[in-house]
Amino acid sequence: MTAFLARLWEALTRRIDTFLLTVAMAIVGVGLITLYSATDQSFARIDNQLVSLGVALVLMWLIANVPPQTIARVALPLYVLGVVLLVGVALFGVTVNGSKRWLNLGLARIQPSELMKIALPLMLAWYFQKFEGRLGWKDFLLAAVLIVVPVYLIKRQPDLGTSLLIGASGFYVLYLAGLSWKVIVGLAALAGAAAPMVWPLLRTYQQERILTFLDPTRDPLGTGYHSTQASIAIGSGGVTGKGWLNGTQTHLDFLPERHTDFIFAVFGEEFGLVGNVTLLVLYLLLVGRGLVITANASTLFARLIAGAITLMFFTYAFVNMGMVSGVLPIVGVPLPMMSYGGTALVSLFVGLGILMSVQAHRKLVTS
């Protein structure tokens, strides 16, 4: 019996990257502890997150056991599905807090922009591998169009933060595929020159967020409230924090969106600098392992998708911590695997499953 269980366990974990999963589960564990405090000890929110985690782990395991070349076959239909769902959001979406970002499918309410986090880099990686060896400027131009379509649909929900970050995940694929530095610098210069023309296209609250970032004191009780309260929470945590469940900014309801976008402020207040550094190390270990997997990838598709997913994890964590700490403007980006949200958690673990697939199915090349 013991031998059978040992063989079963080995079969179940053969394709699982233990290091990657351990680090990810450590972050999820920290997130659940923080979420319990942020929601005023709500078991309902914890239960929902655990259900989503169960679904996420199953999908991660399934994808880890699928070879990357098989995953590549679903890139095009998954991208098309993502765009169709985004159009569905524009036409029939559920509006919450002034934003139309969710689609009610009857059994569940999903956020299609989360699907695009995986679908877009998958699509681009598949395209560049398909035409590997004869890539030209027309291919990069078409890839740019593939990026612009979902980015525009997400931006008009409106969700500027997610649209920019999904655009960044697409850019990572272009960069890893060999986009010239001259082109990158040229595009950056063009974007800078176009900024004055883009400014009037932003919604009023988006303009206010940028102005408040430049001067947090301009509206401390309005647009600057989130940033100010988050800074107070993190600063009041000191070196060791106030202790779990003892955060005053959190439990006196000064800190808004504390279970989603600003969960890092809750964590910083209760666990202090020591906790923040520990969490940062966990994210760096996750990203570091992802970069190692990317370096060991045996095909162009595997390298592009692994690199894009790894850099996506880094970007989302960096932007969230930066906005909560006041280093970056507030753009409404959740902290990966810590913030409350089932669709986001599932999409992130799907990304981990792809990384594990790339690692498990790499071909050993002998010299």
C-alpha positions as a printed NumPy array, in Angstrom:
array([[  0.   ,   0.   ,   0.   ],
       [  2.803,   2.362,   0.931],
       [  4.639,   1.571,  -2.296],
       [  1.456,   2.223,  -4.308],
       [  0.896,   5.592,  -2.636],
       [  4.539,   6.492,  -3.237],
       [  4.219,   5.661,  -6.955],
       [  0.94 ,   7.58 ,  -7.164],
       [  2.498,  10.624,  -5.527],
       [  5.485,  10.433,  -7.86 ],
       [  3.173,  10.235, -10.876],
       [  1.141,  13.229,  -9.696],
       [  4.174,  15.418,  -9.001],
       [  6.468,  14.292, -11.839],
       [  5.8  ,  17.386, -13.959],
       [  5.446,  19.806, -11.036],
       [  8.304,  22.198, -10.321],
       [  8.541,  21.832,  -6.548],
       [ 10.5  ,  25.031,  -5.978],
       [  8.093,  27.146,  -8.044],
       [  5.02 ,  25.65 ,  -6.377],
       [  6.469,  26.017,  -2.87 ],
       [  7.222,  29.709,  -3.355],
       [  3.817,  30.346,  -4.947],
       [  1.973,  28.582,  -2.118],
       [  3.982,  30.552,   0.438],
       [  2.769,  33.781,  -1.178],
       [ -0.806,  32.457,  -1.295],
       [ -0.553,  31.497,   2.378],
       [  0.606,  34.984,   3.298],
       [ -2.228,  36.348,   1.187],
       [ -4.876,  34.269,   2.962],
       [ -3.613,  35.365,   6.379],
       [ -3.647,  39.006,   5.283],
       [ -7.031,  38.647,   3.572],
       [ -8.555,  37.274,   6.784],
       [ -7.479,  40.451,   8.558],
       [ -8.352,  42.791,   5.676],
       [-11.935,  41.461,   5.48 ],
       [-12.533,  41.764,   9.229],
       [-12.139,  37.999,   9.698],
       [-14.629,  37.062,   7.003],
       [-14.639,  33.288,   6.476],
       [-16.865,  33.741,   3.41 ],
       [-14.114,  35.578,   1.511],
       [-11.534,  33.017,   2.631],
       [-13.786,  30.152,   1.508],
       [-14.265,  31.755,  -1.91 ],
       [-10.538,  32.248,  -2.299],
       [ -9.849,  28.64 ,  -1.281],
       [-12.344,  27.35 ,  -3.843],
       [-10.635,  29.444,  -6.511],
       [ -7.281,  28.137,  -5.307],
       [ -8.501,  24.545,  -5.68 ],
       [ -9.596,  25.205,  -9.258],
       [ -6.319,  27.02 ,  -9.953],
       [ -4.186,  24.122,  -8.663],
       [ -6.088,  21.58 , -10.767],
       [ -5.645,  23.681, -13.902],
       [ -1.979,  24.244, -13.081],
       [ -1.402,  20.49 , -12.752],
       [ -3.248,  19.73 , -15.986],
       [ -1.318,  22.343, -17.962],
       [  2.016,  21.303, -16.449],
       [  1.427,  17.839, -17.919],
       [  0.725,  19.192, -21.415],
       [  3.746,  19.7  , -23.714],
       [  4.373,  23.33 , -24.794],
       [  3.832,  22.425, -28.459],
       [  0.33 ,  21.239, -27.567],
       [ -0.327,  24.419, -25.572],
       [  0.71 ,  26.389, -28.654],
       [ -2.198,  24.877, -30.611],
       [ -4.766,  26.603, -28.399],
       [ -3.092,  30.018, -28.658],
       [ -5.16 ,  31.293, -31.598],
       [ -8.605,  30.058, -30.396],
       [ -7.854,  31.28 , -26.858],
       [ -6.926,  34.735, -28.146],
       [-10.059,  34.901, -30.306],
       [-12.175,  33.776, -27.334],
       [-10.588,  36.46 , -25.166],
       [-11.355,  39.193, -27.691],
       [-14.939,  37.937, -28.11 ],
       [-15.433,  37.978, -24.332],
       [-14.034,  41.512, -24.135],
       [-16.506,  42.595, -26.819],
       [-19.193,  40.825, -24.775],
       [-18.18 ,  42.893, -21.755],
       [-18.555,  46.086, -23.795],
       [-22.044,  45.038, -24.914],
       [-23.449,  43.063, -21.971],
       [-20.975,  43.535, -19.132],
       [-21.795,  43.999, -15.453],
       [-21.005,  47.487, -14.147],
       [-19.427,  47.721, -10.695],
       [-18.226,  51.038,  -9.213],
       [-18.552,  52.743, -12.567],
       [-16.491,  50.196, -14.487],
       [-17.823,  47.553, -16.858],
       [-15.209,  44.794, -16.444],
       [-17.181,  41.639, -15.67 ],
       [-19.285,  39.271, -17.739],
       [-22.075,  37.242, -16.145],
       [-22.125,  33.705, -17.602],
       [-24.899,  32.46 , -15.339],
       [-22.901,  29.991, -13.238],
       [-20.129,  32.474, -12.579],
       [-19.06 ,  36.055, -13.177],
       [-15.694,  36.327, -14.91 ],
       [-13.287,  39.124, -15.777],
       [-12.139,  38.461, -19.376],
       [ -9.158,  40.801, -19.064],
       [ -7.611,  38.179, -16.748],
       [ -7.84 ,  35.6  , -19.541],
       [ -6.009,  37.993, -21.858],
       [ -3.018,  38.026, -19.473],
       [ -2.27 ,  34.517, -20.764],
       [ -3.963,  34.575, -24.172],
       [ -2.056,  37.564, -25.571],
       [  1.525,  36.363, -24.883],
       [  0.486,  32.838, -25.987],
       [ -0.807,  34.196, -29.288],
       [  2.3  ,  36.274, -29.949],
       [  4.675,  33.455, -28.984],
       [  2.8  ,  31.06 , -31.297],
       [  2.92 ,  33.549, -34.166],
       [  6.648,  34.244, -33.857],
       [  7.478,  30.529, -33.693],
       [  5.273,  29.843, -36.729],
       [  7.292,  32.306, -38.798],
       [ 10.638,  31.725, -37.076],
       [ 13.58 ,  32.276, -39.402],
       [ 11.889,  34.784, -41.672],
       [ 10.586,  37.422, -39.311],
       [ 10.433,  40.948, -40.697],
       [  9.069,  44.336, -39.762],
       [  5.62 ,  43.37 , -41.087],
       [  5.439,  40.554, -38.517],
       [  6.222,  42.935, -35.661],
       [  3.651,  45.383, -37.051],
       [  0.974,  42.666, -37.099],
       [  1.971,  41.666, -33.584],
       [  1.503,  45.284, -32.507],
       [ -2.043,  45.192, -33.918],
       [ -2.726,  41.972, -31.966],
       [ -1.654,  43.837, -28.825],
       [ -3.602,  47.031, -29.514],
       [ -6.989,  45.278, -29.989],
       [ -7.361,  43.825, -26.451],
       [ -5.545,  46.779, -24.872],
       [ -8.094,  49.18 , -26.408],
       [-11.068,  47.039, -25.364],
       [ -9.796,  46.822, -21.773],
       [ -8.91 ,  50.521, -21.622],
       [-12.453,  51.562, -22.545],
       [-14.046,  49.502, -19.698],
       [-12.332,  51.656, -18.238],
       [ -9.341,  49.797, -16.801],
       [ -6.252,  51.759, -17.76 ],
       [ -3.928,  49.937, -15.351],
       [ -4.731,  46.433, -16.595],
       [ -4.679,  47.541, -20.235],
       [ -1.192,  49.006, -19.853],
       [  0.128,  45.929, -18.065],
       [ -1.349,  43.534, -20.611],
       [  0.211,  45.712, -23.278],
       [  3.5  ,  45.345, -21.41 ],
       [  3.188,  41.533, -21.464],
       [  2.792,  41.725, -25.237],
       [  5.796,  44.033, -25.485],
       [  7.899,  41.52 , -23.548],
       [  7.226,  38.928, -26.246],
       [  8.238,  41.401, -28.958],
       [ 11.445,  42.204, -27.09 ],
       [ 12.307,  38.564, -26.484],
       [ 11.562,  37.808, -30.149],
       [ 14.281,  40.234, -31.198],
       [ 12.705,  43.674, -31.513],
       [ 15.537,  46.127, -32.174],
       [ 16.618,  48.509, -29.444],
       [ 16.508,  51.297, -32.032],
       [ 12.818,  50.603, -32.548],
       [ 12.196,  50.448, -28.799],
       [ 13.947,  53.788, -28.191],
       [ 12.102,  55.302, -31.157],
       [  8.737,  54.109, -29.837],
       [  9.558,  55.455, -26.373],
       [ 10.431,  58.838, -27.839],
       [  7.249,  58.793, -29.918],
       [  5.171,  57.932, -26.847],
       [  6.749,  60.81 , -24.942],
       [  6.031,  63.224, -27.763],
       [  2.427,  61.992, -28.019],
       [  1.744,  62.352, -24.285],
       [  0.184,  65.839, -24.592],
       [ -2.225,  64.488, -27.219],
       [ -3.125,  61.459, -25.099],
       [ -3.828,  63.537, -21.992],
       [ -7.233,  64.875, -23.175],
       [ -8.292,  61.309, -24.023],
       [ -7.908,  60.186, -20.404],
       [-10.936,  60.229, -18.138],
       [-11.086,  62.906, -15.464],
       [-10.362,  60.49 , -12.595],
       [ -7.341,  59.106, -14.489],
       [ -5.954,  62.619, -14.954],
       [ -6.531,  63.32 , -11.267],
       [ -4.627,  60.18 , -10.268],
       [ -1.584,  61.306, -12.231],
       [ -1.766,  64.847, -10.85 ],
       [ -2.188,  63.486,  -7.324],
       [  0.851,  61.248,  -7.81 ],
       [  2.887,  64.348,  -8.71 ],
       [  1.433,  66.271,  -5.753],
       [ -0.244,  64.021,  -3.11 ],
       [ -1.343,  67.064,  -1.076],
       [ -3.523,  68.561,  -3.819],
       [ -6.622,  66.596,  -2.747],
       [ -5.888,  64.587,   0.433],
       [ -9.557,  63.77 ,   1.094],
       [-10.436,  63.043,  -2.528],
       [ -8.209,  61.568,  -5.221],
       [ -5.216,  61.563,  -2.859],
       [ -7.03 ,  59.672,  -0.097],
       [ -6.043,  56.165,  -1.202],
       [ -2.372,  57.007,  -1.544],
       [ -2.233,  58.954,   1.703],
       [ -3.912,  56.245,   3.788],
       [ -1.758,  53.51 ,   2.24 ],
       [  1.415,  55.463,   3.045],
       [  0.233,  56.002,   6.625],
       [ -0.531,  52.286,   7.009],
       [  2.844,  51.127,   5.706],
       [  4.748,  53.777,   7.642],
       [  2.944,  53.055,  10.911],
       [  3.954,  49.396,  10.655],
       [  7.533,  50.29 ,  11.477],
       [ 10.14 ,  47.544,  11.489],
       [  8.178,  44.64 ,  12.952],
       [  4.572,  45.762,  12.419],
       [  1.609,  46.141,  14.753],
       [  0.822,  42.457,  14.729],
       [ -1.696,  40.32 ,  12.889],
       [ -5.271,  41.661,  13.174],
       [ -3.978,  44.785,  14.948],
       [ -3.69 ,  47.226,  12.051],
       [ -5.489,  50.427,  12.989],
       [ -5.752,  51.885,   9.475],
       [ -7.278,  48.597,   8.36 ],
       [ -9.717,  47.889,  11.156],
       [-10.832,  51.473,  11.67 ],
       [-11.82 ,  51.532,   7.973],
       [ -9.407,  54.273,   6.93 ],
       [ -7.788,  52.093,   4.248],
       [ -9.954,  51.612,   1.111],
       [ -9.934,  48.566,  -1.19 ],
       [ -7.896,  46.786,   1.464],
       [ -8.721,  43.235,   0.353],
       [ -7.877,  43.847,  -3.328],
       [ -5.595,  46.583,  -4.673],
       [ -4.307,  47.77 ,  -1.286],
       [ -3.754,  44.471,   0.497],
       [ -0.018,  45.199,   0.551],
       [ -0.72 ,  48.193,   2.825],
       [ -2.585,  45.897,   5.225],
       [  0.333,  43.48 ,   5.214],
       [  2.883,  46.259,   5.7  ],
       [  1.006,  47.743,   8.65 ],
       [  0.648,  44.429,  10.472],
       [  4.015,  42.823,   9.648],
       [  6.23 ,  45.845,   9.122],
       [  9.48 ,  46.165,   7.217],
       [ 10.502,  42.615,   8.114],
       [  7.343,  41.231,   6.559],
       [  7.676,  43.431,   3.471],
       [ 11.247,  42.31 ,   2.856],
       [ 10.237,  38.659,   3.314],
       [  7.402,  39.054,   0.816],
       [  9.711,  40.815,  -1.634],
       [ 12.196,  37.934,  -1.376],
       [  9.423,  35.439,  -2.148],
       [  8.472,  37.335,  -5.305],
       [ 12.133,  37.586,  -6.341],
       [ 12.552,  33.838,  -5.866],
       [  9.466,  33.237,  -8.018],
       [ 10.733,  35.532, -10.762],
       [ 14.255,  34.141, -10.507],
       [ 13.027,  30.585, -10.979],
       [ 10.95 ,  31.712, -13.932],
       [ 14.008,  33.288, -15.562],
       [ 15.98 ,  30.067, -15.098],
       [ 13.173,  28.119, -16.772],
       [ 13.142,  30.68 , -19.594],
       [ 16.894,  30.314, -20.109],
       [ 16.567,  26.515, -20.284],
       [ 13.657,  26.521, -22.75 ],
       [ 14.356,  24.461, -25.853],
       [ 12.108,  26.162, -28.422],
       [ 11.357,  29.745, -29.4  ],
       [  7.715,  29.411, -28.351],
       [  8.666,  28.021, -24.933],
       [ 11.252,  30.744, -24.377],
       [  8.93 ,  33.562, -25.401],
       [  5.943,  32.433, -23.34 ],
       [  8.024,  31.551, -20.269],
       [  9.837,  34.886, -20.393],
       [  6.638,  36.88 , -20.881],
       [  4.851,  35.142, -17.996],
       [  7.834,  35.579, -15.683],
       [  8.169,  39.282, -16.483],
       [  4.395,  39.632, -16.085],
       [  4.651,  38.363, -12.496],
       [  7.462,  40.839, -11.839],
       [  5.616,  43.775, -13.423],
       [  2.343,  43.2  , -11.573],
       [  4.082,  42.839,  -8.199],
       [  6.332,  45.846,  -8.836],
       [  3.497,  48.101, -10.004],
       [  1.196,  47.153,  -7.112],
       [  3.87 ,  47.639,  -4.448],
       [  4.972,  50.839,  -6.15 ],
       [  1.498,  52.378,  -6.294],
       [  0.662,  51.403,  -2.703],
       [  3.987,  52.846,  -1.519],
       [  3.434,  56.092,  -3.433],
       [  6.279,  55.484,  -5.902],
       [  3.907,  55.028,  -8.851],
       [  0.465,  56.459,  -9.706],
       [ -2.561,  54.475,  -8.557],
       [ -3.723,  52.317, -11.473],
       [ -5.833,  49.635,  -9.791],
       [ -3.585,  46.596, -10.144],
       [ -3.973,  43.683,  -7.676],
       [ -0.986,  42.058,  -5.954],
       [ -0.369,  38.638,  -7.576],
       [ -1.63 ,  35.674,  -5.504],
       [ -2.378,  37.886,  -2.501],
       [ -5.258,  40.143,  -3.532],
       [ -8.789,  38.753,  -3.384],
       [-10.127,  37.613,  -6.741],
       [-10.863,  34.178,  -8.166],
       [-10.343,  34.879, -11.875],
       [ -6.999,  36.564, -11.232],
       [ -5.804,  33.691,  -9.038],
       [ -6.752,  31.106, -11.647],
       [ -5.023,  32.995, -14.465],
       [ -1.826,  33.327, -12.43 ],
       [ -1.699,  29.604, -11.638],
       [ -2.356,  28.831, -15.291],
       [  0.766,  30.886, -15.953],
       [  2.658,  28.818, -13.384],
       [  1.405,  25.657, -15.09 ],
       [  2.825,  26.878, -18.413],
       [  6.18 ,  27.573, -16.763],
       [  6.177,  24.068, -15.294],
       [  5.291,  22.598, -18.682],
       [  8.237,  24.393, -20.288],
       [ 10.561,  23.109, -17.573],
       [  9.262,  19.541, -17.528],
       [  9.222,  19.056, -21.297],
       [ 12.492,  20.756, -22.168],
       [ 14.728,  18.758, -24.482],
       [ 18.219,  17.959, -23.341],
       [ 20.697,  18.93 , -26.015],
       [ 24.092,  17.294, -25.904],
       [ 27.112,  18.962, -27.384]])
